[in-house]
Structures are given as structure tokens and as C-alpha cells.
């Protein structure tokens, strides 16, 4: 059954599952190539290699050593950290571009709270410790490796172009799976050859652990592919990425991915109202309060009325939230292992927010909410900081739309396969790209340059454009004699 497959994939992700090595020769070769690329290539190409191996290999490719699951992506992370620490030892630049941001701090807090809660919840058993070390290896290891590899606008563009190309490749395999009822990634041995079928419809999933995850991945990457087209960075990659994203959403046959795709289209259309987003947000809050007053059931049961794809589990999603709220006393401290006793299929954590609370307690849940909320805040502030420069405004707007799509996806699935690494990469992109305009003080090599002429414009990768009078810009720019003469003349 579909739910059984999801459960088994979850076991593998969190320490259960296979008790022997599962590593196909093709996967082993790809992993070795990825390790070499991480060690020797420039950062922008190294991150492309890392994401390519992580996304194209199905979950479950692992070495089983003394009861520990050493997945292929964990070996890649270990190699990347080796390079990162060596670079730090040699003093070759910062680990995190733009310095340590609020996203880095909250992410670190989220991961630590999650790990500590997981150990305490299981009484400090050795298996729980090994399990949470693996979680930290994945989360902190991958996120800060991506922060190290993604340093500037060029590397951000490389990441998005790489993912767009991979999406097109994956979408072709999902299209084949849809029409031929065969998942070619099953030949690697860590996933099934036969796709899931619901109400007579094949739900393609490609290299991902579940069709919903595949569809949500496609939907959340769609805005970034739009940006590639709009910015003229790579029209070919943009077209391939958009086509691939739409194919992934459709072939996954999932209401969650279709809703995430709808959120992307809605978000893009909201561009004309970008200066009124505060009023719109409060309007949404008012609507939810009004629904809570007039509805017989709690407001989250609106989810149960969403029925885009036949046979969906919208009522289960609503009940999952309802039981989560009703049993807050069971999970608020360090999470709970008893959710399966709350009702039918309540073990199936197909909601990222519920998963955070039940696996890590209230502290982890709050950190995750703050991670999403403050990411929105940073994107919004960055867009306002570059107001007047349409290309940069659109970049931050598309980032916000992609984050909105992620939030929509979180209500229908929790990220437990390679999609979690694309989430970490997205957070790293937000951290580095917003630091260009919100935290220019980290470029401390030169003193501030004060611009007082209204027409003066400076362009530099490290900070914003200054187009207004009396704007202070700090960055790597060191005014030479000719530049100083021009300022004096103005």
C-alpha cells in the first residue's frame, strides 16, 4: 500500500529500515565523482555537483556500518566539510557569505532542539543518540556546507540553473513512469520499480521517496525558473525548468503539489499589490478569525474541503492538525511517540509543522515557525531596499513566492528524502542574497563611502544600489583617485 511505502521510507530516513549495505555500482560511481568534485572544483561548480548527486540518486543508497546508516549524501557532506575546514584553516575567506545571519542562528537552534528532544524522548538510548547524530549530520552538515559553497550572485545563479536542468531530466523519467508504469530508478535497488496508483491514476515519483514530494519539489522550484527567464540569466535552462516543473506536478497526481503550484501562480500575480502586502496579510488573518467564528468545526477543517485529485487525503490532513492541537500536552516538552494512538493513521506525519512538534517539542516547533517567518521578513526588507531596481525586486519577489509554495507544501507533506536538501539550499540562498543589501557591514575591508548626490549610483556584488541622497554604503569598494575626483566634481 502507498502508506506502507511512505512508512518504510520514513524508517530508513530516521534510523530504521535496511540492515545491510545497499549501494548500486552506478550510485557508488556517482558518489565518488561527487566527492572528487567537492574537493577540487571551484565552489560554484562544487555545489552543482553536490546537488546533482543528491537529487538524482534515490534515497536509500547506503553503507551499513556497525548499525549506522552512512548514506551516499552523508559521505558527500563529510567530504565537503573536509574542504570547508581546510579552507578555514588556510584563511581563504568566510565560511558564511555575509557573516552569520539570523537564518543561520535560528536554523542551528532548530536542529539542536530537535536532536536533544529526540534523545530525551527515547530515554537517552544509544540508538536514539546514533539516530540524532545522523539527523545533525544531515541538517547542520548540509546547510552549512551549502552556506560555504553558495557565496555570491554567480553561485546562486549556478545553483538555480543546475536545479532547472536536473528538473527537466527528472521530469522526463517521471513522464516515462506515468505512461509505462515503470520507475527506472527502481533498478538501483533502493526504491520500487512500480509506482503508486490511486483511484486508477499512476502517481509518478522518479528518484524521490513519494509522489507528493516529487510534485512539491517541482512546484517550489517553478518561481526560481521564472526568475531565470525574467533575468535573462539562461533562457534555455528557464524553459526546460518550467516545462519540467509542470510535468512533475501533473505526473505526481497530488493535490498538495497542485495547490503549491497554484500558490506560485497566485504569488506571481500579487506583484502588482506588492506595496500593500501588510494590509493583505492582516486581511487574511481577519478572514481566518471570521471563519473560526462562523464555522462549526475549527478553521483548519477548511483543508478537508480541498478535493482536487480523486482519492486525496484532505480530511486526514485536517484531522492531523486537529489531533495535534488537542494533544499539545503530550508533545510540547520533547515531542511524542504516541501519536499513532490518537486516531486512524495519525502516525502518518504528512504535515511538516505537525512533524516538527511531534518529533521535537514546542521549542523545535517555534524555531521552525520563526525560520519561515523571518525568512519572509528578510526577503520583504531586501525587496524594499532595492526598490526602483526592477530586476532585483523581481528576484526577491520570486524568492518570496517560492517560500510561499514551500509553506503550502508543508501542509500536505513533511520533507524526509532529498527534498530536505533543496529546502536547506533555498534557505542558504535567502541568507546570502538578503545579506547583500541588509548586512553590507560585514565587508569591513574599507571605510564607509558617503554619497550625497541624488544621481550617484554604485554597483557592486556585495551591496545594494544607492540611488537616493545621503545614502551610506559600506562594502569592498575602495575609492581610488579618479573616483574621488568624480565625486568632488559632482
C-alpha positions, 0 to 999 in steps of 0.5 A, a space after each residue: 500500500 502507498 502508506 506502507 511505502 511512505 512508512 518504510 521510507 520514513 524508517 530508513 530516513 530516521 534510523 530504521 529500515 535496511 540492515 545491510 549495505 545497499 549501494 548500486 555500482 552506478 550510485 557508488 560511481 556517482 558518489 565518488 565523482 561527487 566527492 572528487 568534485 567537492 574537493 577540487 572544483 571551484 565552489 560554484 561548480 562544487 555545489 552543482 555537483 553536490 546537488 546533482 548527486 543528491 537529487 538524482 540518486 534515490 534515497 536509500 543508497 547506503 553503507 551499513 556500518 556497525 548499525 549506522 546508516 552512512 548514506 551516499 549524501 552523508 559521505 558527500 557532506 563529510 567530504 565537503 566539510 573536509 574542504 570547508 575546514 581546510 579552507 578555514 584553516 588556510 584563511 581563504 575567506 568566510 565560511 558564511 557569505 555575509 557573516 552569520 545571519 539570523 537564518 543561520 542562528 535560528 536554523 542551528 537552534 532548530 536542529 539542536 532542539 530537535 536532536 536533544 528532544 529526540 534523545 530525551 524522548 527515547 530515554 537517552 538510548 544509544 540508538 536514539 543518540 546514533 539516530 540524532 547524530 545522523 539527523 545533525 549530520 544531515 541538517 547542520 552538515 548540509 546547510 552549512 556546507 551549502 552556506 560555504 559553497 553558495 557565496 555570491 550572485 554567480 553561485 546562486 545563479 549556478 545553483 538555480 540553473 543546475 536545479 532547472 536542468 536536473 528538473 527537466 531530466 527528472 521530469 522526463 523519467 517521471 513522464 516515462 513512469 506515468 505512461 509505462 508504469 515503470 520507475 527506472 530508478 527502481 533498478 538501483 535497488 533502493 526504491 520500487 520499480 512500480 509506482 503508486 496508483 490511486 483511484 486508477 491514476 499512476 502517481 509518478 515519483 522518479 528518484 524521490 521517496 513519494 509522489 507528493 514530494 516529487 510534485 512539491 519539489 517541482 512546484 517550489 522550484 517553478 518561481 526560481 525558473 521564472 526568475 531565470 527567464 525574467 533575468 535573462 540569466 539562461 533562457 534555455 535552462 528557464 524553459 526546460 525548468 518550467 516545462 519540467 516543473 509542470 510535468 512533475 506536478 501533473 505526473 505526481 497526481 497530488 493535490 498538495 503539489 497542485 495547490 503549491 503550484 497554484 500558490 506560485 501562480 497566485 504569488 506571481 500575480 500579487 506583484 502588482 499589490 506588492 506595496 500593500 502586502 501588510 494590509 493583505 496579510 492582516 486581511 487574511 488573518 481577519 478572514 481566518 478569525 471570521 471563519 473560526 467564528 462562523 464555522 462549526 468545526 475549527 478553521 483548519 477543517 477548511 483543508 478537508 474541503 480541498 478535493 482536487 485529485 480523486 482519492 486525496 487525503 484532505 480530511 486526514 490532513 485536517 484531522 492531523 492538525 486537529 489531533 495535534 492541537 488537542 494533544 499539545 500536552 503530550 508533545 510540547 516538552 520533547 515531542 511524542 511517540 504516541 501519536 499513532 494512538 490518537 486516531 486512524 493513521 495519525 502516525 502518518 506525519 504528512 504535515 511538516 509543522 505537525 512533524 516538527 512538534 511531534 518529533 521535537 517539542 514546542 521549542 523545535 516547533 517555534 524555531 521552525 515557525 520563526 525560520 519561515 517567518 523571518 525568512 519572509 521578513 528578510 526577503 520583504 526588507 531586501 525587496 524594499 531596499 532595492 526598490 526602483 531596481 526592477 530586476 532585483 525586486 523581481 528576484 526577491 519577489 520570486 524568492 518570496 513566492 517560492 517560500 510561499 509554495 514551500 509553506 503550502 507544501 508543508 501542509 500536505 507533506 513533511 520533507 524526509 528524502 532529498 527534498 530536505 536538501 533543496 529546502 536547506 539550499 533555498 534557505 542558504 540562498 535567502 541568507 546570502 542574497 538578503 545579506 547583500 543589501 541588509 548586512 553590507 557591514 560585514 565587508 569591513 575591508 574599507 571605510 564607509 563611502 558617503 554619497 550625497 548626490 541624488 544621481 550617484 549610483 554604485 554597483 557592486 556584488 556585495 551591496 545594494 544600489 544607492 540611488 537616493 541622497 545621503 545614502 551610506 554604503 559600506 562594502 569592498 569598494 575602495 575609492 581610488 583617485 579618479 573616483 574621488 575626483 568624480 565625486 568632488 566634481 559632482 
